[in-house]
Amino acid sequence: MIVGCPSCGSPVEFKAGSSVAVACAHCKFVVVRTDRDIRLVGKVADLAQTDSPLYLGLNGNFRGIPFQIVGRQQLDHGQGPWDEWYCAFSDGRWGWLAEAQGRYYVTFLVESPPVPYDQAVLGHQIQVAGQLFTVAEKGTGQFVAFEGELPVVSTPGEYFGYIDLSGPGGTFGTLDYGSGSGMAPEATYVGYVVPFHELGIPIDPAAKRLAAMMGAAGGGATPEGNALKCPNCGGNLECKAPGISKRIACPYCNSLLDASHGPLKWLEVLEQQQTIPKIPIGSKIKLSSLIKESLVTGQAEPEWVLIGYMTKACMVDGAWYYWDEYLLYEQTRGFRFLLEQNGHWSVVVPIEVGSVQVGQVFDDVARWHGMEFKKFSQVDATVTRVLGEFYWEVSIGEESEAREYVNPPKGLSLSRELEGDGDREEINWSVSHYVDGKDLWKAFGLQGYPPATHGVAPNQPNPSRQSAKSIGLMSVGFFVLWVVCFVIAVGSAADKTVFQQTIDLPLPAEDPVVDAEDPSAKKEKPESAVFSEPFKVPIGSNVEAEITADSMQNSWLWVGMALINEKTQEVFELEAEASYYSGVDEGESWSEGSKHQTASVGGLSPGTYVLRIQPVHDTPANCSLSTTTCPKSFTVKVKNDVAIVWPGILALLLFIITPIVALVRMGSFETRRWAESNVRQSS
């Protein structure tokens, strides 16, 4: 439908059937159509130029449905303008395509829920269109200007209340309370957060449009940056995110400049020390070498440029802690952060508020994409230094509540911001990925080495965890092998009894022996001993001798033995001592020792052997006591090829000790990590 502008007579076209207002491109008056006539409702201001790849007339495709951008409205909530694009879809629907901080939101009109503005609590959930959403942002905005067509009539300068919602699976919603009482939203929109490449908009035409737009703005601007001068010192500045950056900190005179409304405006001289960031502003990086990033087939890997640097601080237990944050920008993907503290680096990626689940009473655990993160810290963070450009109105002394949850090598961060007199509040979630400083330096192409690390970072991977896991798996394998070998060794041992004899005590006394060299010398009486009958040892390995004195009580028996090979006269000595004591002490029975004892010797060769047995027992005086029973006899049993257990037990202990040491090292690292935490886990 084409009509003549009531103000200037120029043709004005209503391209979408749902449009009710059009801004005349010639005289800027708003032309409104009703069911009766065409009328004027005021004049719109010029739009602020933004770094948007979108423009009127651009065609796209959202989930298989073609659309065309037919209108654009510019809004402001005190942090500079943002754009919302009015889209006409080929299936007859209309919707909004909004962009903010490099994110794109496609939403459609749905039935409004009965939710009063004042009852919506940040971080709590409400139900809209049959789905639960988390309240992510709440505040007041202002309608600034528009171009093209709109589906509603809005008055420039009019204020409205709004609530932004975030749901699971990338869903998004907005409650528009208009300028009314706030008892219920006047309009509700629900849709999705989508990456730029899913809008079906070719990158090249959008980039050419952006280059032409920025070139027309003056200063030879390009998508790479916009040349500017500091209004305080005249220093040359380069705005790397024109139309998006709201604040620029001059590196020459420490001035903080407002870049949100046209030409740069001087705000204040920052009371901060001059500093040189560890990574220079303007450095470029491809993040896919450090973290997993979704890449679009057929398109070049996105390159991020470092545009801002700040230092933040917090006080815990009377001590100040500092860390640095670097802001990265890419035109179609928005912003990322680099965080550095004590030489530890993390890449921080913003995520949707609705993708994180955390308890509203006990918030010591947060869940994201099936992973569980433990709460590590909760502090009030303060900005102490800024340099470069930022997409929000940053200032020295700016405060925000920060909570950190960890599941190394990742972390979740919650930032809650309260602006003005509480007329705007917002929460943001982000996920951090720990990266090695050397890999980061390589990705940036920086010379030299990154700063040395100190202490343990909250999301730093435990270096002993992987080794402990590997050692654990190896130990399991060794244990299985040990069991198999142990069973084979024990099962294959013959364990054959080759000799057994019961010997009565005391032994007959031996005849005195005459000294052959001096027959007149005193005759020596040898110790009593018994020699066994010859017996065969069929397997050349080892023998085990066991002595048993069952009749012994509160006494002892020592037996010295010698195995003599009849053929080689080789002698193998061994000894065993059995002792057994028992009694009653204060009504309690006790006993110690054993009436059985064994001794073994190895290195035997097969053959015929004789066993020399020489027993020694308790003294006659002790044997005469009523509480003592000295052995009247004992039994000697000799086994051949007995399974030797102790080497296997020693090997098992080594298997056990190794993973225990690894677990201790891993636990020590975790102790050092959590020593830096300032929160207590609820039981």
Buried (B, 14 or more C-beta within 10 A) or exposed (E): EEBEBBBEEEEBBBBBEBBBBBBBBEBBBBBBBEEEEBEBBEBBEEBBBBBBBBBBEBBBBBEEBEBBBBBBBBBBBBBBBBBBBBBBBEEEEBBBBBBBEBBBBBBBBBEBBEBEBEEBEBBEBBEBBEBEBBBBBBBBBBBBBBBBBBBBEBEBEEEBBBBBBBBBEBBBBBBBBBBEEBEBBBBBBBBBBBBBBBBBBBBEEBBEBBBEBBEEBEBEBBBEBBEBBBBBEEBEBBBBBBBBBBBBBBBEBBBBBBBBEEEBEBBEEBEBEEEEBBBEBEBEBBBEEBBEBEEBEEEEEBEBBBBBBBBBBBEBEEEEBEBBBBBBBBBBBBBBBBBBBBBBBBBBBBBBBBBBEBEEEEBBBBBBEEEEBBBBBBBEBBBBBBBBBBBBBBBBEBEBBBBBBBBBBBBBBBBBBBBEEEBBBBBBBBBBBBBBBEEBBBBBEBEEEBEEBEEBBBBBBBEBBEEBEEBBEEBEEBBEEBEEEBEEBBEEBBEBEBBEBEBEBEBEEEEEEEEEEEEEEEEEEEEBBBEBEEBEBEBEBBBBBBBBBEBBBBBBBBBBBBBBBEEEEBEBEBBBBBBBBEEEEEEEEEEEBEBBBBBBBEEBEEBEBBBBBBBEBBEEEBBEEEEBBBBEBBBBBBBBBBBBEEEBEEBBEEBEEBBEEBBEBBEEBBEEBBEBBBBEEEE
